[in-house]
Amino acid sequence: MIIEKIFNNNAIIAKDSGKDELVVMGRGIGYKKNAGDPVDVSLIEKTFVLKQNDASEKFKALMADAPAEYVALCYDIIEYAKHSLKARLSDYIYVTLTDHLTHALDLWDQGIRNTNPLIWEIQRCYPKEYGIGLHALRIIEHYTRVSLPDDEAGNIALHLINAQMNSSGHKIADVTRQTQQIDDILNIVKYSYNNEIDESSVSYERFITHLRYFFQRSRNKEAVESVDDFLLKQVRTKYKKAHSCVLKIEQYLDTRLLDEERLYLTIHIQRVTQRQTE
């Protein structure tokens, strides 16, 4: 492994025998070294490859200014998120999360405190990502001795949601809008049934997951698997209240849903409200 670029004493870009570029971190790994020198593998603590070229170039530019410990803590957060979510995250998460936390910690040092107006909706709609955000705050405190507020856990969750949505074309604003829409849909269900939803149930988790993929399909204009007309009629007849709720959701979204989407939403709403109905 050969050093290609040195950012500071603890972070470098290197190339392995396969000519892949790697971000390599370790205490003193760049100390008194030059481009072209072999990497002292005994000093390596963290290594990762950015496959997306655009993300790689942006990350290199970011590394020139971001403190090495911020890069390291973001690496630990992302690795923990990958393990917890069991999902592929876009390479851009290394860029966006490092940039965000560098800025957030700089603002904290200046005494500026930012609140997250969507914190409650994020907790409700994305409990897994929010839980990772809370764990991330402990990682940040371990590295920096700074105890950021829970609002920041919500911001970290938004970056993780965005990274799961994948590709550089999606912005945090898109995720924020989707979060608000999911929360509005949950409220439509809640008020249609005049009852609370059990947010600890498996049915609730499946409903939220379906809504997330529903918006993803809509955004990417993906078709859903077709279903038999008889089944559609049967579900409409058997679950009239749930189907009526779907029509309210359709009105809220201001779009005509495919019959298949109506079917799946009706079934999920029936399941998530079944205990309350009984």
Backbone torsions as a table, in degrees:
resi	resn	phi	psi	omega
1	MET	NA	127.3	-174.2
2	ILE	-114.9	138.5	178.3
3	ILE	-70.1	129.0	177.2
4	GLU	-103.2	-39.1	-179.1
5	LYS	-151.3	141.6	178.5
6	ILE	-111.6	124.4	177.5
7	PHE	-90.7	-45.0	178.2
8	ASN	-162.2	-172.6	-177.6
9	ASN	-60.6	-23.6	-171.2
10	ASN	-115.3	3.5	-177.4
11	ALA	-147.6	132.4	-179.6
12	ILE	-142.1	166.4	166.5
13	ILE	-107.5	132.0	-179.6
14	ALA	-131.2	164.6	174.5
15	LYS	-120.4	134.7	178.3
16	ASP	-91.8	-174.2	-177.4
17	SER	-65.4	-23.2	177.9
18	GLY	-87.2	6.1	179.0
19	LYS	68.6	18.1	173.8
20	ASP	-80.8	140.9	174.7
21	GLU	-83.5	132.9	180.0
22	LEU	-126.2	141.9	168.8
23	VAL	-87.6	123.0	-176.3
24	VAL	-123.3	129.7	179.6
25	MET	-126.5	147.1	178.9
26	GLY	174.4	145.3	-177.0
27	ARG	-61.5	118.9	177.6
28	GLY	78.3	11.4	-174.5
29	ILE	-69.0	-23.7	178.6
30	GLY	-106.8	3.7	-175.1
31	TYR	-69.0	125.1	179.9
32	LYS	54.3	35.8	177.6
33	LYS	-114.6	163.5	177.4
34	ASN	-132.7	158.6	174.9
35	ALA	-58.0	134.7	-178.7
36	GLY	101.1	-16.3	177.2
37	ASP	-75.2	151.4	174.8
38	PRO	-70.7	149.3	178.4
39	VAL	-79.8	135.0	174.2
40	ASP	-79.0	97.9	-173.3
41	VAL	-63.5	-22.1	-180.0
42	SER	-68.7	-16.7	-178.7
43	LEU	-96.2	-5.7	-176.6
44	ILE	-69.2	127.8	176.1
45	GLU	-113.0	-37.4	-179.2
46	LYS	-141.2	138.4	178.7
47	THR	-141.3	134.0	173.2
48	PHE	-151.9	155.3	-177.2
49	VAL	-113.5	133.9	173.0
50	LEU	-101.4	109.3	-175.4
51	LYS	-75.2	-31.8	-179.3
52	GLN	-80.0	118.8	-173.7
53	ASN	-58.9	-41.8	-178.4
54	ASP	-64.5	-42.2	178.0
55	ALA	-63.3	-39.2	-179.3
56	SER	-62.5	-44.8	-178.9
57	GLU	-66.0	-40.8	179.5
58	LYS	-67.1	-36.1	-179.6
59	PHE	-67.5	-38.7	177.4
60	LYS	-60.7	-43.1	179.4
61	ALA	-64.2	-38.6	179.6
62	LEU	-67.6	-38.3	-177.9
63	MET	-62.0	-25.4	-178.5
64	ALA	-66.1	-24.7	-176.8
65	ASP	-114.2	-31.3	-175.0
66	ALA	-74.0	134.6	175.7
67	PRO	-59.0	142.8	-176.8
68	ALA	-59.1	-34.7	-179.0
69	GLU	-67.7	-29.4	177.2
70	TYR	-70.4	-39.1	176.9
71	VAL	-63.5	-42.4	-178.9
72	ALA	-65.0	-43.2	-178.1
73	LEU	-69.1	-34.9	176.7
74	CYS	-66.3	-37.7	175.9
75	TYR	-58.9	-46.7	-179.1
76	ASP	-63.7	-39.9	178.3
77	ILE	-63.2	-45.0	-177.4
78	ILE	-66.7	-40.9	177.5
79	GLU	-63.1	-41.7	177.9
80	TYR	-63.5	-41.4	-179.7
81	ALA	-63.7	-43.5	179.1
82	LYS	-59.6	-43.3	-179.1
83	HIS	-67.7	-40.9	-175.9
84	SER	-74.5	-41.3	-177.1
85	LEU	-83.7	-21.4	-175.0
86	LYS	51.4	45.4	-177.7
87	ALA	-135.7	151.6	175.9
88	ARG	-77.7	132.5	177.2
89	LEU	-110.8	139.4	177.3
90	SER	-59.8	144.4	176.8
91	ASP	-56.0	-24.4	-177.0
92	TYR	-64.5	-16.7	178.2
93	ILE	-61.1	-32.1	177.7
94	TYR	-65.5	-34.6	179.3
95	VAL	-77.5	-53.9	-172.4
96	THR	-67.5	-42.2	-178.0
97	LEU	-70.8	-41.0	178.5
98	THR	-63.5	-43.7	179.0
99	ASP	-63.2	-44.8	-178.5
100	HIS	-63.0	-48.9	-176.4
101	LEU	-69.7	-33.0	174.7
102	THR	-59.8	-45.1	179.3
103	HIS	-66.7	-44.0	-178.1
104	ALA	-62.4	-41.0	-180.0
105	LEU	-71.6	-33.4	175.6
106	ASP	-64.2	-44.1	178.6
107	LEU	-62.8	-38.9	178.8
108	TRP	-61.3	-42.4	178.7
109	ASP	-62.6	-28.8	179.7
110	GLN	-86.3	0.2	179.8
111	GLY	81.6	13.4	179.8
112	ILE	-93.1	126.6	-178.2
113	ARG	-114.9	118.3	178.9
114	ASN	-101.8	136.7	176.5
115	THR	-99.7	159.7	178.3
116	ASN	-111.4	105.9	-176.1
117	PRO	-66.4	-15.5	-178.5
118	LEU	-102.0	13.6	-173.3
119	ILE	-55.7	-42.4	-177.3
120	TRP	-67.2	-42.4	179.6
121	GLU	-65.0	-38.0	179.1
122	ILE	-65.5	-43.9	177.3
123	GLN	-57.6	-39.9	-174.3
124	ARG	-77.8	-43.1	-173.2
125	CYS	-90.8	-26.1	-176.9
126	TYR	-133.0	62.5	-175.9
127	PRO	-61.3	-34.8	180.0
128	LYS	-65.7	-48.9	-178.6
129	GLU	-65.8	-37.0	178.8
130	TYR	-66.8	-39.0	176.8
131	GLY	-61.0	-39.3	176.4
132	ILE	-66.0	-37.3	177.3
133	GLY	-60.8	-40.0	177.9
134	LEU	-65.7	-40.9	176.8
135	HIS	-64.1	-36.7	179.0
136	ALA	-61.2	-35.5	178.5
137	LEU	-62.0	-34.5	178.0
138	ARG	-70.7	-36.1	176.3
139	ILE	-64.7	-43.5	179.8
140	ILE	-61.8	-43.7	180.0
141	GLU	-64.1	-36.3	178.8
142	HIS	-62.6	-41.0	-177.9
143	TYR	-79.1	-39.2	-167.0
144	THR	-114.5	-11.8	-173.7
145	ARG	63.7	19.6	176.3
146	VAL	-104.2	127.9	179.0
147	SER	-102.2	96.0	-179.3
148	LEU	-76.4	153.2	-179.2
149	PRO	-73.1	165.8	-178.8
150	ASP	-61.9	-23.2	176.4
151	ASP	-55.4	-35.5	-178.5
152	GLU	-69.7	-29.0	175.1
153	ALA	-61.9	-36.4	176.8
154	GLY	-66.3	-39.5	178.3
155	ASN	-64.9	-41.9	178.2
156	ILE	-63.3	-40.5	178.2
157	ALA	-59.6	-40.9	179.1
158	LEU	-61.0	-39.9	178.2
159	HIS	-65.3	-38.4	178.8
160	LEU	-68.1	-39.9	177.5
161	ILE	-62.7	-44.7	179.5
162	ASN	-61.0	-40.5	-179.2
163	ALA	-67.6	-31.5	176.3
164	GLN	-73.3	-33.4	177.3
165	MET	-66.0	-22.8	171.9
166	ASN	73.3	164.0	175.7
167	SER	65.8	152.0	-177.1
168	SER	-74.4	-11.2	-176.9
169	GLY	-72.7	-19.1	-178.7
170	HIS	-94.1	134.8	-177.6
171	LYS	-108.8	161.2	176.6
172	ILE	-57.3	-32.4	178.5
173	ALA	-59.8	-36.5	178.0
174	ASP	-64.1	-42.3	-179.9
175	VAL	-65.8	-41.8	179.5
176	THR	-60.3	-43.6	179.2
177	ARG	-64.3	-43.1	179.5
178	GLN	-62.7	-41.5	178.3
179	THR	-58.6	-44.4	179.6
180	GLN	-64.5	-40.1	179.9
181	GLN	-64.8	-42.3	178.6
182	ILE	-62.8	-42.0	179.4
183	ASP	-63.5	-40.3	178.5
184	ASP	-64.3	-40.4	178.8
185	ILE	-64.5	-41.1	177.2
186	LEU	-61.4	-37.5	178.7
187	ASN	-69.9	-34.9	176.0
188	ILE	-61.0	-45.0	178.6
189	VAL	-63.3	-45.9	-178.0
190	LYS	-58.3	-47.5	-176.5
191	TYR	-78.3	-25.5	176.4
192	SER	-66.1	-35.7	-179.5
193	TYR	-98.0	-3.0	-180.0
194	ASN	51.0	44.6	-178.1
195	ASN	-157.4	159.5	176.8
196	GLU	-77.8	156.7	175.7
197	ILE	-101.4	137.0	177.6
198	ASP	-75.1	100.0	-174.4
199	GLU	-79.0	-1.2	176.7
200	SER	-98.0	-1.3	-175.3
201	SER	-82.8	157.1	176.0
202	VAL	-65.5	-36.7	179.6
203	SER	-60.7	-39.0	178.2
204	TYR	-64.4	-45.5	179.8
205	GLU	-60.8	-41.3	178.8
206	ARG	-67.1	-37.2	178.8
207	PHE	-63.6	-45.8	178.7
208	ILE	-61.6	-44.1	179.3
209	THR	-60.7	-42.2	178.9
210	HIS	-62.4	-42.6	-179.9
211	LEU	-63.4	-40.1	179.3
212	ARG	-61.6	-45.1	179.7
213	TYR	-73.1	-27.8	175.8
214	PHE	-61.1	-47.2	179.7
215	PHE	-67.6	-34.7	177.8
216	GLN	-65.6	-42.7	177.9
217	ARG	-63.3	-42.0	-179.7
218	SER	-62.9	-41.4	-178.8
219	ARG	-66.3	-40.7	-178.0
220	ASN	-90.8	0.2	-179.3
221	LYS	56.3	44.2	178.5
222	GLU	-91.0	142.1	178.7
223	ALA	-84.8	151.4	174.6
224	VAL	-97.6	161.2	-179.2
225	GLU	-64.4	131.3	-178.7
226	SER	-70.0	151.6	-180.0
227	VAL	-128.8	164.0	-177.5
228	ASP	-69.7	139.1	-180.0
229	ASP	-59.9	-35.2	-179.5
230	PHE	-61.6	-41.2	179.2
231	LEU	-65.3	-40.6	178.5
232	LEU	-58.8	-47.6	-179.1
233	LYS	-65.0	-39.1	-178.4
234	GLN	-64.1	-43.8	179.9
235	VAL	-67.0	-41.8	178.4
236	ARG	-60.0	-39.0	-178.1
237	THR	-74.3	-44.2	-175.2
238	LYS	-73.8	-36.3	-176.4
239	TYR	-117.4	63.3	-174.7
240	LYS	-61.5	-42.0	-177.4
241	LYS	-67.0	-42.3	178.9
242	ALA	-64.5	-40.1	179.8
243	HIS	-66.9	-38.1	176.7
244	SER	-62.2	-36.4	177.9
245	CYS	-65.2	-39.0	178.3
246	VAL	-61.9	-39.2	178.9
247	LEU	-64.2	-35.0	175.6
248	LYS	-66.6	-39.4	177.4
249	ILE	-63.8	-41.4	178.4
250	GLU	-61.0	-41.5	178.3
251	GLN	-64.7	-41.0	178.7
252	TYR	-62.4	-42.1	-178.9
253	LEU	-75.8	-13.1	179.6
254	ASP	56.9	45.6	178.0
255	THR	-152.9	152.3	178.0
256	ARG	-90.1	119.7	-179.1
257	LEU	-81.3	150.5	172.0
258	LEU	-65.1	151.8	179.4
259	ASP	-56.3	-36.8	-179.6
260	GLU	-64.1	-41.2	178.3
261	GLU	-65.6	-39.1	177.1
262	ARG	-60.8	-42.3	-179.1
263	LEU	-59.7	-52.4	-176.3
264	TYR	-64.8	-39.4	178.0
265	LEU	-65.1	-39.8	178.9
266	THR	-61.0	-45.4	-179.1
267	ILE	-64.1	-43.6	-179.9
268	HIS	-64.9	-40.8	179.6
269	ILE	-66.4	-40.1	177.0
270	GLN	-59.3	-43.8	-178.1
271	ARG	-68.1	-42.4	-174.8
272	VAL	-73.2	-19.0	-179.5
273	THR	-108.8	0.3	-171.6
274	GLN	-59.9	-45.2	-178.1
275	ARG	-62.7	-42.8	-179.6
276	GLN	-66.1	-38.2	-179.3
277	THR	-65.4	-42.4	179.8
278	GLU	-66.1	NA	NA
